[in-house]
Amino acid sequence: MSAGRPLFILLLLVSLGLLAFAAQGHHQALLAGATLILALASWSLGGGWRWTALIAYPLAFAASMFLAGRSAPLPLLDLIGALLTLAGVGWVTLREQGARSELAWQQNIIDALRVGSERLNEARDADSIIRAGVDILNKLDIAPNIAFVAYRQGTPYILSATGVLKQFVERPIQPSGNDSRSVQADHWVAEEALAMLRREDRRSYHITPVYGRASAHLGVLILTRPDSVAFDEQEKSVIASFGRLLGAQLGQWHAIRELRDANELTLRSLGAALERRDDETGGHTQRVVSTSVRLARRLGWDEEQVQALRWGAYLHDLGKIAIPDRILHKPGSLDDTERRVIQTHTTIGYDMLQELHFLPAETLDLVRYHHERWDGTGYPAGLRGQNIPETARVFTIVDVYDALTNARPYKSAWTRERAMQEIRSQAGKQFDPQYVEAFVRMMADQDDARLVL
């Protein structure tokens, strides 16, 4: 209970008592004054209380006339005064109720937009953003049927919906009949979407386009109601504001995705270029990227971890760009000095990537630590066991396996069976035993699949 509520209850009781006293003594001025106090107290209490004055005053006025025992008609001034008092209190009560409803509506909008901003920020991909957006707009109770339509390769689809439109989610919207008009126009798309509904479900509707960054068209919001009451300007304004919020979040996601795609292409190209210097036959980078990503997904990693691993796989040998060709391409075994030089490629690559601020820490960890060993005898830091970053522990298994099964200037290619035997024997020595087990199972499943094919 709020701090002022007991006071308003007291005022209500006092004003009711005054009404009773005024009715008994036929004090019309006191009756009107008590009604005003009663109205103020009941408005503050809200709910059904706000109608108390409108009910109590005519009852008190009637009681006053009855108790006065008048046989003659009511004095005209008393009657006019009573009607004016009742009309005034009724008009103000209705306005107060309207103001409260308006305030509640605005507060609901503010709360929905605030919660909506938080939920949209937490969404991890475009589909999640769209679903969250439609769900939040639905909570505003503007319309029971809402759909967000966007284009996939030029064809409009309903990607998320509520009410009767929900049955059409993921269904393409095609021009009806022999209509040759472009479907990439909001009004035609809306017409085709509305045509899917029964007339009684779309007696009134509203269409709002959704734009992202640089006015990029991202889709359209369609809202329908079964009643014939048109959407008012306030509702249209709220829908437009929410459309801008949804568009901003979707636009930001698309911009981030485009940036990531560009980064991915750049890193892939860099990895391929580096590979040509170290591996004349080519293919090593793409093989280790593909295999390590499959292993990570088998281990249940989320897509952000997988992406960090993939980027690290592209860049793992970046530091070899600083290794002299006489060492990098030496056909025989390296001496101690040469071995120390080539081991620096991990820290050189790590240092070279420091200015690429979009790279996650897990990617840098892989580049620096993918030659560490489970037993602590690796380089450059001699890390042991689970102190070795996870991306490096997964990748080193794949990297070594690929190196064993492909020819190098200093060795011929091993058979798959011999390489797998070596990987198993190094579990708990060079490699994380848990990840060796997962890798062995994955490769066995792959071999079984090939046999079936």
N, C-alpha and C positions, 0 to 999 in steps of 0.2 A: 504494500500500500504506500502511495506517495505521501510526502510529508504534509501537503496541503489538503489531502482528501478528508481527514477528520474535521477540519474547519468547514469545508463545504457541506459535509453531512450535518454539522451543527447549524449552519445557516439555513439549510433546507428545513430542518425540524423547527427552527425558530419562525421561519416564514410561514410554514404550515400552521403553526400556532397563531400567528398574527392573522392569517386568513380566517381561521375559525373565530377569533375574537372580533374581527371586522364584520364577518357575516352575522354574528349574533347581535352586534350593536348597529348594524346597517351603516357602517362607516365606509362609504364608497371610495373616498380618497385613500384611506388606509388599505382597503382591499386592493386597489391598483398598485400601491407602493409595495405591499407584501408580495403581490404577484411578480413585480419586477425583481425583487430580491430572490424569490423562489426560482425565477427563470435563470438568473445569473448563477445561482448555486447548482441547479440541475444541469446547466450547460457545462459547467466545470467538471461535474461528475461523469458526463458522457454517457454513452450507451442508451438504454431505455429511459434513464432518468431525465434526459433532455426534454421529454414530452410532458413532464410532471405539471409544469405551469399551465399548459394548454388544457389539461384535464382538470386540475384543481380549481382554476379560476372560474369557469362556468358553473361548476358544482357549488363553489362558495357564493357566487352571485345569486344562483337560484335559491340557495339556503337563506341568504339574506332577505330576498323578497318574501320567501315563505314565512320566515320568522317575524317579519315586519307585519304580517297579517293584512296585507293590502287587499282590499276588495276592488279598489279602483284600478284602472289600467296603470301600467308603469309610467312614471314621469319620462317624457321623451328624452330629456338630457341624460338621465341615468342609463336608459337603454342605449343611446348613442355612445355614451362614455364606455359602457361595457363592451359594445361591439368594437369600438376603436382600440380598447385595451387588448381584447382578444385578437384582433387583426394584427396589431403591432407586435404582440408577443409571438404570434404565429409566424409572421413574416421574418422577424429576427431569428426565430428558432430554425426556420428552414434555411435562412442564409448561413447561420452558424453551422448547421449540419452540412451544407454544401461546402463551406470553407474547410471543415474538418475532413470531408471526403477528398477535397482537392489536396489538402496537406498530406493526407495518408497516401494518395496516389503519387504525389511528388516524392514522398519519402520512399515509397516502394520502388520508384524509378531510380532514385539515388542509390538505394541499397542494391538493386539489381545490377546497375552499372558498375558499382564498386566490386561486388562479388564476381560479376562478369569479367572485369579486368583481371582479377586474381586468377580465376579459372582459365581464362584464355592464355595468360602468361605461363600457367603450369602445363598447358597442352604441349605435347611433344611433336606433333606433326599436323599437317593440314586437315586431315580427316577429324582428328581430335578437336582442333580449333573450331571446325564447322559444327560438330555435334554439340560441343559446349555452348557455342553461340546460339544455336536454335533452341536448346534446352533453357537457357537463361531468358531468351525472348519469350518463350512459352510461359515462364513464371510471371511475366507482367500481366497475363490474362487479357491481352488486347484482342487476341483471336485464338480459337481452338485449333485451327489448321494452319500450319506454317511449313514452308519448304524453302530450302536453299538449293538453287540450281546453278551448276557451273559446267564449264565445257571441258571435255576430254577428247583431245585430238579433233576438235571442231564440232563434236556432238554434245548437246546439252544433256545432263543427267541430274536427277534429283539425288543429292548426296546425303541429305539429312532432312527429316520431316517429323511433324507431330500430327495427331488427329487422323482424319481420313486420308491425308496425304502420305502417311507413313507407309502405306501398302505399296507405294510407287518408288520407294528408295532403291537406288541403283538401276532404275529402269531408264533407258534412253528416251528422249523426247524427239519424235520424228514429225516432220510436216505431214498433216493429214491429206489424204487423197492425192491429187496430182499437183499439190501446191509446190511451186518452184521457188518461192520466196526464201531468202536466206533465213536459216534458223538461228544465226548468230545475231539476233536482234531481240532485245528484251521483250518487246510487246508481242512478237510472234511466239516466242518461247512461252510467255505467260499465257497466251491464248490457248496454246496446245496443252499446257499443264492444267489449266482450268477446265478444259474440255474433258479431262479424265474424270472429273468429279460430277456427281449428281447436281442438278440445279439447286436443290434445297440446301446443299452444303456450301454453296458459293453465291448466295444472294448479294453479299457485299464482299469486296476484296480490295486489296491494296498491293501495289508492286513497287519495290525499292531496289534500284541497282546498287551493287557493292563494288567500290573501287579501292585499289591499293595505292602503292607508291606511284608517283608520276602519273596519276589518273589511269592506271592500268585496270581494265575491266576484269573483275574476278568472278562475278556471278550476279545473281538476282535473288532477292527475298520475296516470296509470295505468301500473303496472309489472306485467309478467307474466313467468313462468318456465316452461319446459317440464317441469321436475322437480316433484315433489310436496312438496318441502321448504318448509314455510311460512316466511314472512318473520319473522325473530326480532325481539325488542324493540330490539336495537341497530340493526338495519337500518331499522326503522320510525322510530327516533329520528333517524337520519341523513337519511332521506327528508323527514321533517317539517322538520328544520333547513334543508335545501336548499330546500324549498317556501317557507319564510319568507323566505329570501334572495331567491329569485326573485320572490316577491310584493312584497317591499319595493322591488325595482328596477322592477318593472312599475308598482307604485303611484306611485312617484316620476315615472316617465315620463308616466303618465296625468295626474298633477297638473300637470306642466309643460305638457302639451298643452292641458289645460283653461285654464291661465293664458294661454297663447299665443292660444288661440281667443278668450278674453275680451279680450285686448289688441287682437287683430285687429279684433274687432267695434267696440271703442271707437274705434280709429284710423280705421276706415272711416266710422263715424258722424260723427266730427269732421271728416274730409275732406269729406264730403257737406255738412255744415253750412257750412263755410268756402266751399265752392264756390258756394253759393247767394248769398253776398254779392258774389262776384267775377264770377259767370257766371250770368246770369238764366235762360239756356236749360238749364243743368245738363248733366251727362254728362261734363264734361272730366276730372274726377278718375278716374272709372271707366274711361274710355277710355285715359288715360295709364298707369294701373295695369295694365290688361290687356295693352296693347301692349308696355310695357317688360318685363313678366314674360315674355312670349313671346320677346322678343329675347334676354333673359338666358339663357333655357333653350336657345335656339338656339346661343348662344355656349358652352354647356356648363357654366354656373355650377351649383354645388351648391345644395341647397335652403336652406341658411342664408344664402347670398349673395342668393338670389332673395327670401327673406323680408325681408332688410334693404332691398333695392331696393323691394319692394312697400310696406313701411311708409313709406319715404321718399317714395314717390309719393303716398301718402295725405296726407302732411304738408308737401309741398314748398312750399306757399304759406301756411303757417300764419302767418307774420309779417305778411301783408297785413291781419290783423285789427287791426293798429295803424295802418294807413294811412288817412288821412281820405277820406271818400267823395268829396269834391270832386276829389281827385286820382285815386282808384281808378276812378271812373266818368266821368272827364272825356272827352267825346266827341272832342275834337281832340287834337293833339299836345301833349306835355308840354314845359314849358320846363325849363331846366337845373336850377333849384331843385327843381321837382316831380319831375324824373327822379332827382335825388339822394335825395329822400325815399322814393320807391317802391323804389329799390335797397336801402334798408335792410331790406326785408322778409326778406332771406336771413339776416342776422345776428340780427334780432329773433326769427325763427322758431327759429333755432339756440339762442339763449339761453333761449327759453321751454321748450325740450325738455330742458334740462339736468337737471331733476329727475326725468325719467322714466328711471330707471336701467335698466329692462329694454330700452331701445332700444340696438341695437348701434351702434358707431362709424360703420359704413358708412351707416346711416340718417341720422345727424346730418350726415355729410359731404355727402350728397345735398342735404339742406335748405339747407346753407350755401353749397355750391359749384355748384349747378346752373345758374348764370348765368356761370360762367367760360367762357373761350373757348380753343380749342386754341392760338391765336397769342398768347395772353397779354394780350389787350385786354379781357377780361371783368371782372366784379366778383364778390365784394367784395375779393379778394386779388390779382387779376391773375396767377393761376397759369397756367403754360404747359405744354402737352403732357401727358406722363404724370404730371406732378406733380399734375394734377387727379385727385381720387379716381375710381376706376373707376365706382362707382354714378352719380356725377354726369355722367361722360362718356357713359354709356349713356342716362341719363334725358333729358338736354338735347335729344338728337336727337328723341326721341318727343314731348317737351313742345313744341318748336318746330313740329314737323309738325302736331300737333293744333291749335296756335294758328293756324297758317296756313290750315288747311282748315275752320275754324269761324269764324263771324262774331264780331266784337268791337265795342264801342261806337265804336271809332275806325277800323274796317275791315270790309270784307265778306269772305266766305269765298272762299278760293282753290280752284281745281280741284285734284284729286289730282295731275294731271300737272305743273301749275305748281309745286305744293309740292314734289314729288319732284325737280324740276329744281333748285329752290333748295337743297334738302338736299345734292344732289350737288355743286353749285357751292361749298358752304361746307365741303366736306371739306378738311382741312388748314388751314382758316382758323378757322371757328367750332367745327367738330366733329372728333373723332378719325376719321381716314380709314378705319381698320380697322373701326370700328363703323358708319360710314356704309355701307360695302360690305355688311356683314351685314344692316343695316336695309333697304337697297334690295333685296337678294335675298329677304328675308322678305316684303316687301310685294309683290314680283313673284310669288312663290309663292302668296301669298294671292289675288292677282288671277287667277292661273291656275286655282286651285281653284274660284273663283266661276264661271269660264267653263265648267269641266267640269260643275259642278252645274246 
